[in-house]
């Protein structure tokens, strides 16, 4: 795996970990309000601090597959991932098979 792909994968894993750590706090608030999570973009840009709003059910569905990440539209990195679904508010990307997917699975906080 080249260094750029590894760096992007590690950055995405870091943001996914942050979202998982605040999930408990988010879940309690979301269940009392609008059934959505406010999470950080899980793109590979370490300087990105953008937020997105995702329904709880969608978040949980995506977390079942460690190769999937939630990002803002336009934040995808085609050399390491491809778009699976776009909503207007967020995009779901899947890591390419091989090293990018293996890194995503190895860094899965639920794994």
Backbone as CSV, one residue per row, in Angstrom:
resi,resn,N_x,N_y,N_z,CA_x,CA_y,CA_z,C_x,C_y,C_z
1,UNK,0.861,-1.173,0.000,0.000,0.000,0.000,0.905,1.233,0.000
2,UNK,0.571,2.212,-0.854,1.399,3.406,-0.886,1.124,4.286,0.339
3,UNK,2.027,5.203,0.605,1.958,6.028,1.811,0.702,6.903,1.851
4,UNK,0.298,7.457,0.718,-0.899,8.303,0.677,-2.142,7.505,1.063
5,UNK,-2.286,6.313,0.527,-3.437,5.459,0.844,-3.425,5.070,2.316
6,UNK,-2.261,4.751,2.850,-2.139,4.390,4.266,-2.510,5.575,5.157
7,UNK,-2.024,6.771,4.820,-2.316,7.964,5.604,-3.815,8.265,5.615
8,UNK,-4.449,8.198,4.451,-5.888,8.442,4.358,-6.646,7.405,5.178
9,UNK,-6.270,6.153,5.064,-6.931,5.092,5.828,-6.803,5.290,7.327
10,UNK,-5.626,5.667,7.778,-5.432,5.910,9.205,-6.234,7.116,9.679
11,UNK,-6.297,8.162,8.856,-7.082,9.344,9.220,-8.561,8.998,9.330
12,UNK,-9.077,8.243,8.373,-10.483,7.840,8.409,-10.771,6.987,9.635
13,UNK,-9.855,6.097,9.947,-10.027,5.249,11.134,-10.064,6.090,12.404
14,UNK,-9.254,7.134,12.466,-9.242,8.014,13.627,-10.594,8.698,13.795
15,UNK,-11.163,9.230,12.721,-12.456,9.901,12.812,-13.569,8.910,13.162
16,UNK,-13.491,7.702,12.630,-14.483,6.685,12.978,-14.403,6.380,14.474
17,UNK,-13.199,6.291,15.009,-13.011,6.027,16.434,-13.605,7.156,17.276
18,UNK,-13.373,8.401,16.867,-13.952,9.541,17.588,-15.463,9.422,17.614
19,UNK,-16.072,9.123,16.466,-17.527,8.987,16.403,-18.025,7.857,17.295
20,UNK,-17.302,6.773,17.359,-17.699,5.658,18.216,-17.608,6.033,19.697
21,UNK,-16.591,6.793,20.057,-16.416,7.156,21.464,-17.496,8.103,21.959
22,UNK,-18.016,8.945,21.096,-19.074,9.857,21.518,-20.460,9.290,21.233
23,UNK,-20.531,8.090,20.694,-21.815,7.493,20.338,-22.754,7.405,21.534
24,UNK,-22.268,6.984,22.676,-23.123,6.846,23.850,-23.783,8.155,24.232
25,UNK,-23.025,9.225,24.225,-23.585,10.539,24.520,-24.577,10.949,23.444
26,UNK,-24.199,10.745,22.199,-25.067,11.101,21.082,-26.369,10.315,21.115
27,UNK,-26.285,9.028,21.403,-27.474,8.173,21.367,-28.523,8.659,22.363
28,UNK,-28.132,8.950,23.574,-29.084,9.419,24.570,-29.769,10.700,24.129
29,UNK,-29.015,11.630,23.609,-29.581,12.888,23.139,-30.447,12.669,21.905
30,UNK,-29.980,11.856,20.985,-30.718,11.615,19.742,-32.061,10.951,20.019
31,UNK,-32.081,10.019,20.955,-33.325,9.325,21.255,-34.356,10.249,21.897
32,UNK,-33.887,11.317,22.521,-34.808,12.279,23.130,-35.235,13.357,22.138
33,UNK,-34.529,13.487,21.029,-34.816,14.570,20.094,-35.286,14.034,18.753
34,UNK,-34.412,14.042,17.762,-34.830,13.760,16.390,-34.318,12.447,15.799
35,UNK,-33.798,11.538,16.639,-33.328,10.226,16.163,-32.165,10.320,15.176
36,UNK,-31.316,11.346,15.318,-30.148,11.482,14.452,-28.893,11.658,15.298
37,UNK,-27.751,11.282,14.702,-26.438,11.522,15.296,-25.800,12.690,14.577
38,UNK,-25.080,13.494,15.307,-24.253,14.549,14.731,-22.825,14.039,14.873
39,UNK,-22.191,13.717,13.751,-20.863,13.098,13.787,-19.873,13.928,12.981
40,UNK,-18.590,13.637,13.167,-17.562,14.287,12.362,-17.417,13.515,11.055
41,UNK,-17.098,14.238,10.006,-16.850,13.630,8.703,-15.697,12.636,8.844
42,UNK,-15.865,11.449,8.291,-14.846,10.398,8.400,-13.952,10.334,7.169
43,UNK,-13.810,11.466,6.485,-12.964,11.489,5.289,-11.490,11.377,5.681
44,UNK,-10.643,11.224,4.704,-9.225,11.027,4.955,-8.435,12.291,5.189
45,UNK,-9.082,13.457,5.205,-8.398,14.731,5.407,-8.358,15.044,6.899
46,UNK,-7.185,14.964,7.493,-7.039,15.153,8.931,-7.422,16.559,9.374
47,UNK,-7.413,17.533,8.465,-7.791,18.900,8.832,-9.291,19.146,8.713
48,UNK,-10.041,18.208,8.173,-11.485,18.367,8.022,-12.144,18.282,9.401
49,UNK,-12.943,19.259,9.716,-13.670,19.268,10.981,-15.161,19.443,10.739
50,UNK,-15.591,19.097,9.540,-16.993,19.244,9.171,-17.843,18.220,9.916
51,UNK,-19.097,18.549,10.103,-20.045,17.669,10.784,-21.139,17.233,9.821
52,UNK,-21.694,16.084,10.076,-22.848,15.634,9.315,-23.869,15.029,10.252
53,UNK,-25.100,15.006,9.794,-26.213,14.490,10.580,-26.688,13.213,9.906
54,UNK,-26.725,12.124,10.686,-27.059,10.806,10.160,-28.124,10.171,11.046
55,UNK,-29.179,9.608,10.460,-30.161,8.886,11.281,-29.485,7.738,12.051
56,UNK,-29.927,7.509,13.278,-29.332,6.463,14.115,-29.326,5.117,13.384
57,UNK,-30.441,4.749,12.779,-30.534,3.447,12.103,-29.513,3.336,10.976
58,UNK,-29.311,4.400,10.225,-28.327,4.393,9.132,-26.912,4.263,9.685
59,UNK,-26.619,4.996,10.743,-25.305,4.923,11.378,-25.000,3.486,11.808
60,UNK,-25.949,2.867,12.486,-25.754,1.495,12.960,-25.603,0.513,11.798
61,UNK,-26.353,0.709,10.745,-26.253,-0.153,9.567,-24.863,-0.061,8.946
62,UNK,-24.351,1.134,8.831,-23.025,1.343,8.235,-21.933,0.789,9.135
63,UNK,-22.060,0.927,10.439,-21.043,0.437,11.370,-20.922,-1.084,11.355
64,UNK,-21.901,-1.787,10.810,-21.822,-3.253,10.729,-20.768,-3.724,9.742
65,UNK,-20.368,-2.855,8.818,-19.359,-3.200,7.811,-18.154,-2.283,8.001
66,UNK,-17.033,-2.797,8.500,-15.871,-1.959,8.788,-15.259,-1.277,7.563
67,UNK,-15.629,-1.685,6.368,-15.077,-1.064,5.163,-15.865,0.169,4.729
68,UNK,-16.957,0.487,5.446,-17.796,1.632,5.096,-17.502,2.825,6.003
69,UNK,-17.546,4.024,5.404,-17.319,5.264,6.135,-18.337,6.309,5.703
70,UNK,-18.664,7.222,6.617,-19.598,8.314,6.368,-18.827,9.610,6.169
71,UNK,-19.037,10.240,5.021,-18.314,11.470,4.717,-19.268,12.496,4.108
72,UNK,-18.809,13.723,4.006,-19.573,14.746,3.305,-19.440,14.552,1.800
73,UNK,-20.454,14.903,1.043,-20.354,14.808,-0.417,-19.126,15.577,-0.921
74,UNK,-18.396,14.940,-1.817,-17.199,15.548,-2.386,-15.922,15.278,-1.621
75,UNK,-15.997,14.622,-0.470,-14.807,14.343,0.335,-14.204,12.969,0.036
76,UNK,-14.743,12.258,-0.938,-14.231,10.923,-1.234,-12.831,10.997,-1.843
77,UNK,-12.078,9.926,-1.636,-10.716,9.763,-2.160,-10.732,8.567,-3.114
78,UNK,-10.947,8.811,-4.424,-11.128,7.715,-5.389,-9.974,6.715,-5.456
79,UNK,-8.775,7.109,-5.068,-7.651,6.171,-5.112,-7.734,5.131,-3.997
80,UNK,-8.579,5.366,-2.982,-8.651,4.453,-1.844,-10.055,3.919,-1.574
81,UNK,-11.087,4.527,-2.194,-12.469,4.165,-1.877,-13.382,4.547,-3.032
82,UNK,-14.608,4.011,-2.986,-15.597,4.379,-3.991,-16.935,4.652,-3.306
83,UNK,-17.748,5.463,-3.955,-19.038,5.859,-3.401,-20.024,4.703,-3.523
84,UNK,-20.689,4.400,-2.419,-21.706,3.360,-2.364,-23.094,3.993,-2.436
85,UNK,-23.265,5.106,-1.722,-24.571,5.769,-1.678,-24.362,7.248,-1.372
86,UNK,-25.171,8.065,-2.007,-25.169,9.500,-1.727,-26.564,9.913,-1.294
87,UNK,-26.666,10.729,-0.294,-27.979,11.253,0.138,-28.093,12.744,-0.080
88,UNK,-27.686,13.611,-0.043,-27.564,15.048,-0.137,-26.826,15.549,1.071
89,UNK,-27.061,14.906,2.208,-26.442,15.332,3.458,-25.118,14.612,3.742
90,UNK,-24.985,13.407,3.231,-23.760,12.638,3.455,-23.593,11.603,2.354
91,UNK,-22.382,11.059,2.274,-22.023,10.030,1.309,-21.460,8.843,2.074
92,UNK,-21.790,7.646,1.616,-21.220,6.427,2.188,-20.187,5.914,1.191
93,UNK,-18.963,5.682,1.669,-17.908,5.156,0.808,-17.437,3.814,1.336
94,UNK,-16.941,2.990,0.425,-16.369,1.682,0.769,-14.909,1.678,0.342
95,UNK,-14.064,1.196,1.223,-12.638,1.081,0.909,-12.441,0.043,-0.194
96,UNK,-11.475,0.304,-1.072,-11.149,-0.652,-2.127,-10.651,-1.968,-1.509
97,UNK,-10.892,-3.064,-2.207,-10.385,-4.365,-1.762,-8.874,-4.318,-1.667
98,UNK,-8.319,-5.194,-0.881,-6.875,-5.254,-0.705,-6.466,-4.473,0.534
99,UNK,-5.333,-3.794,0.444,-4.778,-3.098,1.601,-5.723,-2.064,2.220
100,UNK,-6.403,-1.213,1.425,-7.297,-0.235,2.067,-8.391,-0.899,2.906
101,UNK,-8.993,-1.963,2.388,-10.048,-2.650,3.139,-9.464,-3.363,4.361
102,UNK,-8.293,-3.975,4.219,-7.664,-4.655,5.358,-7.356,-3.667,6.485
103,UNK,-6.874,-2.478,6.134,-6.586,-1.459,7.139,-7.873,-1.027,7.845
104,UNK,-8.945,-0.834,7.081,-10.231,-0.449,7.680,-10.715,-1.513,8.658
105,UNK,-10.587,-2.763,8.283,-11.025,-3.846,9.166,-10.137,-3.958,10.413
106,UNK,-8.846,-3.769,10.232,-7.907,-3.877,11.355,-8.091,-2.753,12.380
107,UNK,-8.610,-1.615,11.943,-8.789,-0.479,12.837,-10.223,-0.293,13.287
108,UNK,-11.084,-1.262,13.009,-12.498,-1.177,13.356,-12.671,-1.200,14.885
109,UNK,-13.219,-0.126,15.475,-13.372,-0.112,16.928,-14.395,-1.125,17.452
110,UNK,-15.233,-1.629,16.566,-16.226,-2.634,16.996,-15.739,-4.044,16.731
111,UNK,-14.576,-4.185,16.106,-14.080,-5.483,15.704,-13.289,-6.179,16.678
